[in-house]
Amino acid sequence: MAGDARTAADVTARGWHAGAPADAFCRRRGFVARPGQVVAEPSSDGRSVILNVGLGPARSATATAFRTAAAAAVRAVGPARSLRLDLALPDDSDVPAADRVRAVTEGAALALYRYDEFRSGKSARPLAEVTVATPSTAEHKAVAEALAVADGTCLARDLVNCPAGALTPGNFARRIASMADANGLTCTVYEDHALAELGLAGLEAVARGSREPARYVEVAYTPPDGSSAPTVGLVGKGITFDSGGLSLKPSDEMHAMKADMGGAAAVVGALAALPRLALPVPVRAYLPLAENMPGGAALRVGDVVTHLDGTTTEITHTDNEGRVVLADVLVRATRPGPHRADLVIDVATLTSAAAHALGTRTGSLFSPDSRLAATILEAADRAGESLWRLPLLAHERRHLHSAVADRVNCSHRHGDTVQAALFLQDFIAPETVWAHLDIAAPAFNNEAPYDETPHGGTGFAVRTLLETLRSLSGTNEPRGT
């Protein structure tokens, strides 16, 4: 993929706004320039094809509209070997040129994604070249940035799509270490005795039921020119397969449970992109990796886990393991010490309850800090990912009461998304700014592909995390939404 306005292509995609005078060919085919609508017509010389792609009403197109349009064009190319995207060229949109280029590049790159690692025959795709036409060479940097973000997102998709038998905690840790080495990041993998010495009791307790030992990985990104900015901590839940433990899931709910490491995958994808973006903010990632299985040594209902901060949790449902695993990691990430972050964002496929209110394409955001919450929501909007802030309702803490420990990990199914966030908040040091992203539904798309999103692993939250880091680093010039 390139940012060159001069390269010819078998197919050219051009953007149209609703109300613009489309030619008779398009009008006869019902083209009204709805966002993402595509009508193909032969070029005047008959040697190539022109895709007319809708951008919506004039002056209303956002970066998301350009991203959607590029994805629609890629999906409509058929057997063409090359595609030229003229969508980002000057028009009457209020979106700055660099943001149009960035969105078009992202949309095309993400729509091109395929996962065929385990197919005996790789999926044939004749499209070999995609050219993003840029208004000037000044926008070439935007192409490079968009490709870095798209590559990070596609890495997260690959990890989520990988079968759990292939992406065990050990194999996941090795892939993270390999990614870190390739990108000049610092990486430490803890296992066996080294892991036991950390005192991450929740991770060890959940992993007991599996014959695959747990791993814990920390990865650090240091800006190339150094930085005195506060360190941002990214915590990602990495349950590589969630059977539910002894509170076994119904079989028809297990198929997508290889995606229960979607939070860790999102963090890894963001880390992979950071060196190419060279954002001036230090980042430390905390990644607990384990399977939740019902083996003979599995965590029992009624067991009590003593966490790193000395508090205790009664296990009342072993399928609510994610919050138990994250608890000790959040203590490590926020309490004083060499591994402490100044601001922490955790990302987890934590509860299915949010989908009943928000649907399957929207993640939930919790934070007691309104400024951080606003920063993340604005970042998600720019990134084209759907997040909604939910409240940390204090009265829901009544459902965390235990008769034998400091809290339970589950007691009431109604409001579970809020209760899970409140549970995690117990482990955040009071002075640490914190946000929690619950991405259980949007991390895995069980439906047909839409826009730039494929079936299966979506890479959800990678783009939001990177946009958030851009904002926190103070380098986000005005960008279109």
C-alpha positions as semicolon CSV with decimal commas, in nm:
position;residue;x (nm);y (nm);z (nm)
1;M;0,000;0,000;0,000
2;A;0,136;0,341;-0,093
3;G;0,052;0,708;-0,079
4;D;0,117;0,809;-0,439
5;A;-0,133;1,008;-0,641
6;R;0,025;0,915;-0,977
7;T;0,003;0,535;-0,991
8;A;-0,258;0,395;-1,227
9;A;-0,487;0,111;-1,119
10;D;-0,729;-0,142;-1,263
11;V;-0,997;0,001;-1,035
12;T;-1,029;0,360;-0,915
13;A;-1,255;0,452;-0,623
14;R;-1,382;0,806;-0,604
15;G;-1,596;0,960;-0,333
16;W;-1,934;1,122;-0,384
17;H;-2,149;1,328;-0,149
18;A;-2,526;1,299;-0,143
19;G;-2,677;1,564;-0,366
20;A;-2,373;1,588;-0,593
21;P;-2,458;1,549;-0,962
22;A;-2,373;1,183;-1,026
23;D;-2,376;1,066;-1,387
24;A;-2,673;0,894;-1,547
25;F;-2,511;0,548;-1,516
26;C;-2,501;0,578;-1,135
27;R;-2,844;0,737;-1,106
28;R;-3,002;0,450;-1,298
29;R;-2,852;0,210;-1,045
30;G;-2,994;0,392;-0,745
31;F;-2,672;0,560;-0,634
32;V;-2,757;0,826;-0,374
33;A;-2,413;0,842;-0,204
34;R;-2,516;0,682;0,123
35;P;-2,204;0,628;0,340
36;G;-2,033;0,316;0,207
37;Q;-2,268;0,269;-0,090
38;V;-2,079;0,151;-0,400
39;V;-2,174;0,149;-0,765
40;A;-1,923;0,028;-1,025
41;E;-1,908;0,160;-1,380
42;P;-1,666;0,104;-1,668
43;S;-1,415;0,378;-1,745
44;S;-1,453;0,579;-2,066
45;D;-1,183;0,372;-2,239
46;G;-1,328;0,045;-2,113
47;R;-0,993;-0,071;-1,973
48;S;-1,064;-0,026;-1,606
49;V;-1,348;0,017;-1,360
50;I;-1,451;0,318;-1,154
51;L;-1,609;0,263;-0,814
52;N;-1,839;0,544;-0,705
53;V;-1,841;0,537;-0,324
54;G;-2,085;0,728;-0,104
55;L;-1,964;0,967;0,167
56;G;-2,302;1,095;0,285
57;P;-2,436;1,452;0,271
58;A;-2,200;1,732;0,171
59;R;-1,982;1,871;0,452
60;S;-2,102;1,595;0,687
61;A;-1,835;1,333;0,615
62;T;-1,624;1,244;0,918
63;A;-1,303;1,044;0,932
64;T;-1,523;0,743;1,005
65;A;-1,711;0,802;0,677
66;F;-1,382;0,805;0,483
67;R;-1,267;0,491;0,663
68;T;-1,595;0,314;0,587
69;A;-1,583;0,424;0,224
70;A;-1,231;0,287;0,175
71;A;-1,331;-0,045;0,330
72;A;-1,638;-0,063;0,106
73;A;-1,422;-0,001;-0,201
74;V;-1,178;-0,277;-0,105
75;R;-1,464;-0,523;-0,058
76;A;-1,610;-0,431;-0,398
77;V;-1,300;-0,468;-0,620
78;G;-1,377;-0,824;-0,731
79;P;-1,097;-0,979;-0,941
80;A;-0,900;-0,654;-0,991
81;R;-0,527;-0,666;-0,919
82;S;-0,486;-0,302;-0,824
83;L;-0,698;-0,034;-0,665
84;R;-0,648;0,341;-0,653
85;L;-0,835;0,524;-0,375
86;D;-0,907;0,885;-0,473
87;L;-1,134;0,923;-0,169
88;A;-0,885;1,135;0,026
89;L;-0,838;1,398;-0,244
90;P;-0,967;1,753;-0,177
91;D;-1,343;1,779;-0,141
92;D;-1,587;1,991;0,057
93;S;-1,534;1,799;0,381
94;D;-1,426;1,973;0,700
95;V;-1,194;1,681;0,781
96;P;-0,829;1,790;0,742
97;A;-0,638;1,633;0,453
98;A;-0,403;1,431;0,675
99;D;-0,698;1,286;0,864
100;R;-0,874;1,191;0,541
101;V;-0,559;1,016;0,420
102;R;-0,514;0,843;0,754
103;A;-0,875;0,721;0,762
104;V;-0,875;0,599;0,402
105;T;-0,548;0,411;0,455
106;E;-0,674;0,250;0,776
107;G;-1,005;0,151;0,619
108;A;-0,838;-0,013;0,322
109;A;-0,568;-0,192;0,522
110;L;-0,815;-0,324;0,778
111;A;-1,064;-0,439;0,514
112;L;-0,787;-0,635;0,340
113;Y;-0,734;-0,849;0,651
114;R;-0,765;-1,226;0,617
115;Y;-0,685;-1,500;0,868
116;D;-0,589;-1,824;0,694
117;E;-0,302;-1,955;0,904
118;F;-0,479;-2,289;0,955
119;R;-0,622;-2,335;0,605
120;S;-0,464;-2,600;0,385
121;G;-0,513;-2,366;0,090
122;K;-0,454;-1,996;0,145
123;S;-0,741;-1,775;0,040
124;A;-0,680;-1,640;-0,308
125;R;-0,701;-1,264;-0,333
126;P;-0,598;-1,113;-0,667
127;L;-0,574;-0,757;-0,530
128;A;-0,198;-0,700;-0,509
129;E;-0,166;-0,323;-0,482
130;V;-0,366;-0,047;-0,316
131;T;-0,270;0,314;-0,380
132;V;-0,399;0,595;-0,162
133;A;-0,401;0,915;-0,364
134;T;-0,285;1,200;-0,142
135;P;-0,342;1,573;-0,197
136;S;0,033;1,633;-0,162
137;T;0,348;1,462;-0,035
138;A;0,287;1,629;0,303
139;E;0,032;1,358;0,381
140;H;0,268;1,065;0,326
141;K;0,344;1,062;0,699
142;A;-0,026;1,006;0,761
143;V;-0,013;0,695;0,538
144;A;0,280;0,556;0,740
145;E;0,103;0,627;1,071
146;A;-0,217;0,463;0,953
147;L;-0,030;0,153;0,838
148;A;0,136;0,124;1,180
149;V;-0,203;0,141;1,351
150;A;-0,358;-0,106;1,105
151;D;-0,069;-0,351;1,147
152;G;-0,110;-0,336;1,526
153;T;-0,483;-0,397;1,491
154;C;-0,427;-0,690;1,256
155;L;-0,172;-0,839;1,497
156;A;-0,437;-0,828;1,770
157;R;-0,683;-0,994;1,531
158;D;-0,435;-1,271;1,454
159;L;-0,383;-1,338;1,824
160;V;-0,757;-1,351;1,896
161;N;-0,827;-1,574;1,595
162;C;-0,551;-1,822;1,679
163;P;-0,696;-2,146;1,825
164;A;-0,650;-2,174;2,199
165;G;-0,460;-2,502;2,158
166;A;-0,198;-2,316;1,954
167;L;-0,194;-1,995;2,158
168;T;-0,134;-2,139;2,503
169;P;-0,009;-1,905;2,776
170;G;0,348;-2,016;2,703
171;N;0,316;-1,966;2,328
172;F;0,145;-1,630;2,379
173;A;0,431;-1,518;2,603
174;R;0,684;-1,624;2,339
175;R;0,498;-1,431;2,071
176;I;0,494;-1,120;2,288
177;A;0,867;-1,154;2,356
178;S;0,934;-1,195;1,984
179;M;0,727;-0,886;1,903
180;A;0,909;-0,686;2,168
181;D;1,250;-0,795;2,041
182;A;1,158;-0,705;1,683
183;N;1,042;-0,359;1,788
184;G;1,315;-0,268;2,037
185;L;1,091;-0,297;2,345
186;T;1,198;-0,425;2,685
187;C;1,024;-0,750;2,777
188;T;1,031;-0,973;3,086
189;V;0,850;-1,306;3,102
190;Y;0,782;-1,457;3,446
191;E;0,717;-1,829;3,488
192;D;0,762;-2,109;3,744
193;H;0,944;-1,988;4,057
194;A;0,992;-1,635;3,926
195;L;0,616;-1,607;3,877
196;A;0,543;-1,750;4,222
197;E;0,770;-1,489;4,382
198;L;0,560;-1,205;4,240
199;G;0,264;-1,305;4,456
200;L;0,000;-1,276;4,184
201;A;-0,235;-1,505;4,375
202;G;-0,537;-1,457;4,150
203;L;-0,345;-1,556;3,837
204;E;-0,199;-1,863;4,007
205;A;-0,536;-1,966;4,149
206;V;-0,719;-1,947;3,816
207;A;-0,438;-2,131;3,632
208;R;-0,446;-2,428;3,871
209;G;-0,712;-2,614;3,674
210;S;-0,504;-2,627;3,355
211;R;-0,200;-2,836;3,268
212;E;-0,070;-2,528;3,082
213;P;0,123;-2,317;3,334
214;A;0,047;-1,947;3,362
215;R;0,281;-1,675;3,241
216;Y;0,309;-1,309;3,334
217;V;0,468;-1,063;3,093
218;E;0,575;-0,702;3,133
219;V;0,671;-0,495;2,829
220;A;0,808;-0,140;2,838
221;Y;0,823;0,124;2,566
222;T;1,065;0,413;2,615
223;P;1,030;0,711;2,377
224;P;1,329;0,746;2,142
225;D;1,420;1,094;2,269
226;G;1,345;1,026;2,633
227;S;1,051;1,179;2,813
228;S;0,962;1,314;3,154
229;A;0,593;1,245;3,089
230;P;0,408;1,023;3,338
231;T;0,423;0,651;3,264
232;V;0,103;0,506;3,126
233;G;0,026;0,150;3,231
234;L;-0,177;-0,080;3,004
235;V;-0,316;-0,392;3,171
236;G;-0,459;-0,660;2,942
237;K;-0,656;-0,968;3,046
238;G;-0,500;-1,271;2,878
239;I;-0,717;-1,577;2,944
240;T;-0,623;-1,781;2,636
241;F;-0,920;-2,013;2,683
242;D;-1,208;-1,980;2,925
243;S;-1,408;-2,296;2,985
244;G;-1,565;-2,136;3,291
245;G;-1,366;-2,360;3,525
246;L;-1,578;-2,571;3,756
247;S;-1,868;-2,330;3,685
248;L;-1,855;-2,473;3,334
249;K;-1,995;-2,268;3,048
250;P;-2,267;-2,416;2,822
251;S;-2,100;-2,576;2,521
252;D;-2,256;-2,333;2,272
253;E;-2,089;-2,042;2,455
254;M;-1,739;-2,187;2,444
255;H;-1,657;-2,155;2,075
256;A;-1,555;-1,789;2,101
257;M;-1,371;-1,830;2,431
258;K;-1,035;-1,831;2,256
259;A;-1,109;-1,457;2,240
260;D;-1,098;-1,415;2,617
261;M;-0,747;-1,278;2,576
262;G;-0,877;-0,992;2,360
263;G;-0,767;-0,735;2,617
264;A;-0,408;-0,860;2,618
265;A;-0,418;-0,883;2,237
266;A;-0,525;-0,517;2,214
267;V;-0,241;-0,408;2,441
268;V;0,012;-0,612;2,242
269;G;-0,116;-0,465;1,915
270;A;-0,083;-0,112;2,052
271;L;0,270;-0,183;2,177
272;A;0,374;-0,313;1,835
273;A;0,269;0,015;1,675
274;L;0,426;0,249;1,933
275;P;0,787;0,248;1,803
276;R;0,670;0,332;1,450
277;L;0,455;0,617;1,582
278;A;0,736;0,733;1,815
279;L;0,491;0,882;2,063
280;P;0,674;1,071;2,342
281;V;0,510;0,892;2,635
282;P;0,657;0,602;2,837
283;V;0,431;0,296;2,840
284;R;0,448;-0,019;3,053
285;A;0,225;-0,317;2,980
286;Y;0,117;-0,578;3,236
287;L;-0,008;-0,902;3,081
288;P;-0,132;-1,199;3,290
289;L;-0,173;-1,510;3,073
290;A;-0,356;-1,828;3,178
291;E;-0,624;-2,082;3,090
292;N;-0,939;-2,123;3,300
293;M;-0,999;-2,499;3,297
294;P;-1,187;-2,751;3,518
295;G;-0,897;-2,983;3,603
296;G;-0,859;-3,171;3,928
297;A;-0,666;-2,889;4,092
298;A;-0,908;-2,620;3,972
299;L;-1,022;-2,333;4,188
300;R;-1,333;-2,440;4,379
301;V;-1,649;-2,248;4,441
302;G;-1,613;-2,130;4,801
303;D;-1,233;-2,103;4,796
304;V;-1,077;-1,779;4,923
305;V;-0,792;-1,604;4,740
306;T;-0,555;-1,376;4,933
307;H;-0,436;-1,100;4,702
308;L;-0,110;-0,909;4,675
309;D;-0,248;-0,623;4,886
310;G;-0,351;-0,862;5,167
311;T;-0,725;-0,844;5,101
312;T;-0,932;-1,153;5,026
313;T;-1,190;-1,267;4,773
314;E;-1,438;-1,552;4,811
315;I;-1,486;-1,738;4,484
316;T;-1,860;-1,777;4,427
317;H;-1,840;-1,837;4,051
318;T;-1,529;-1,964;3,876
319;D;-1,641;-1,822;3,541
320;N;-1,581;-1,474;3,682
321;E;-1,208;-1,538;3,676
322;G;-1,098;-1,230;3,484
323;R;-1,144;-0,987;3,770
324;V;-0,964;-1,227;4,005
325;V;-0,665;-1,245;3,770
326;L;-0,653;-0,869;3,712
327;A;-0,678;-0,779;4,081
328;D;-0,318;-0,854;4,179
329;V;-0,182;-0,716;3,853
330;L;-0,358;-0,385;3,922
331;V;-0,202;-0,379;4,268
332;R;0,143;-0,431;4,114
333;A;0,081;-0,165;3,851
334;T;-0,042;0,104;4,091
335;R;0,135;0,061;4,424
336;P;0,467;0,241;4,490
337;G;0,769;0,064;4,345
338;P;0,983;0,038;4,032
339;H;0,698;-0,123;3,836
340;R;0,439;0,145;3,916
341;A;0,258;0,341;3,645
342;D;0,122;0,690;3,702
343;L;-0,195;0,632;3,503
344;V;-0,349;0,290;3,434
345;I;-0,594;0,168;3,172
346;D;-0,702;-0,194;3,190
347;V;-0,860;-0,366;2,892
348;A;-1,053;-0,688;2,939
349;T;-1,314;-0,915;2,787
350;L;-1,467;-0,911;3,133
351;T;-1,846;-0,946;3,121
352;S;-2,117;-1,033;2,872
353;A;-2,376;-0,828;3,059
354;A;-2,284;-0,499;2,888
355;A;-2,402;-0,635;2,553
356;H;-2,762;-0,645;2,679
357;A;-2,755;-0,266;2,706
358;L;-2,495;-0,162;2,447
359;G;-2,516;-0,433;2,183
360;T;-2,224;-0,631;2,042
361;R;-2,026;-0,353;1,873
362;T;-1,977;-0,117;2,167
363;G;-1,742;-0,147;2,462
364;S;-1,802;0,001;2,806
365;L;-1,578;0,251;2,983
366;F;-1,553;0,308;3,357
367;S;-1,343;0,570;3,532
368;P;-1,382;0,784;3,843
369;D;-1,176;1,050;3,663
370;S;-1,396;1,251;3,427
371;R;-1,098;1,406;3,249
372;L;-0,946;1,069;3,161
373;A;-1,287;0,933;3,063
374;A;-1,340;1,225;2,825
375;T;-0,992;1,176;2,677
376;I;-1,061;0,808;2,606
377;L;-1,409;0,870;2,463
378;E;-1,275;1,139;2,229
379;A;-0,992;0,906;2,127
380;A;-1,238;0,625;2,053
381;D;-1,446;0,862;1,842
382;R;-1,142;0,966;1,638
383;A;-1,038;0,602;1,604
384;G;-1,379;0,492;1,479
385;E;-1,442;0,256;1,773
386;S;-1,762;0,267;1,977
387;L;-1,729;0,316;2,354
388;W;-1,987;0,423;2,610
389;R;-1,917;0,542;2,963
390;L;-2,105;0,361;3,238
391;P;-2,123;0,472;3,603
392;L;-1,941;0,325;3,900
393;L;-2,260;0,298;4,104
394;A;-2,165;0,280;4,472
395;H;-2,490;0,109;4,573
396;E;-2,397;-0,193;4,359
397;R;-2,117;-0,269;4,608
398;R;-2,377;-0,442;4,823
399;H;-2,354;-0,734;4,582
400;L;-1,981;-0,775;4,655
401;H;-2,039;-0,853;5,024
402;S;-1,903;-1,185;5,152
403;A;-1,976;-1,362;5,480
404;V;-1,623;-1,508;5,499
405;A;-1,390;-1,272;5,306
406;D;-1,349;-0,907;5,210
407;R;-1,555;-0,951;4,894
408;V;-1,700;-1,206;4,652
409;N;-1,614;-1,230;4,284
410;C;-1,979;-1,273;4,181
411;S;-2,314;-1,269;4,356
412;H;-2,573;-1,104;4,135
413;R;-2,604;-1,135;3,757
414;H;-2,798;-0,811;3,713
415;G;-2,550;-0,525;3,698
416;D;-2,251;-0,757;3,665
417;T;-2,062;-0,517;3,437
418;V;-2,081;-0,242;3,701
419;Q;-2,003;-0,482;3,985
420;A;-1,695;-0,611;3,800
421;A;-1,567;-0,255;3,757
422;L;-1,625;-0,184;4,126
423;F;-1,437;-0,503;4,211
424;L;-1,136;-0,386;4,009
425;Q;-1,150;-0,038;4,161
426;D;-1,078;-0,193;4,503
427;F;-0,727;-0,273;4,382
428;I;-0,634;0,071;4,247
429;A;-0,409;0,284;4,466
430;P;-0,603;0,600;4,565
431;E;-0,359;0,838;4,395
432;T;-0,359;0,651;4,062
433;V;-0,573;0,775;3,773
434;W;-0,750;0,470;3,630
435;A;-0,991;0,360;3,361
436;H;-1,140;0,020;3,279
437;L;-1,249;-0,089;2,930
438;D;-1,481;-0,390;2,911
439;I;-1,460;-0,515;2,551
440;A;-1,617;-0,861;2,588
441;A;-1,867;-0,813;2,305
442;P;-1,681;-0,605;2,042
443;A;-1,353;-0,802;2,066
444;F;-1,503;-1,087;1,861
445;N;-1,752;-1,046;1,577
446;N;-1,972;-1,353;1,540
447;E;-2,164;-1,194;1,254
448;A;-2,077;-1,114;0,893
449;P;-1,801;-0,859;0,821
450;Y;-1,908;-0,493;0,825
451;D;-1,724;-0,172;0,737
452;E;-1,355;-0,240;0,812
453;T;-1,439;-0,510;1,067
454;P;-1,397;-0,880;0,975
455;H;-1,571;-1,185;1,110
456;G;-1,386;-1,316;1,418
457;G;-1,120;-1,121;1,602
458;T;-1,168;-0,746;1,553
459;G;-0,862;-0,597;1,722
460;F;-1,102;-0,371;1,911
461;A;-0,937;-0,111;2,139
462;V;-0,597;-0,103;1,964
463;R;-0,686;0,218;1,781
464;T;-0,851;0,371;2,088
465;L;-0,545;0,298;2,304
466;L;-0,309;0,452;2,048
467;E;-0,525;0,761;2,008
468;T;-0,547;0,791;2,388
469;L;-0,168;0,768;2,417
470;R;-0,137;1,034;2,147
471;S;-0,362;1,262;2,352
472;L;-0,181;1,191;2,678
473;S;0,152;1,264;2,512
474;G;0,025;1,606;2,405
475;T;0,092;1,538;2,037
476;N;-0,261;1,508;1,906
477;E;-0,312;1,806;1,683
478;P;-0,678;1,860;1,585
479;R;-0,802;1,548;1,406
480;G;-1,131;1,471;1,239
481;T;-1,379;1,226;1,392
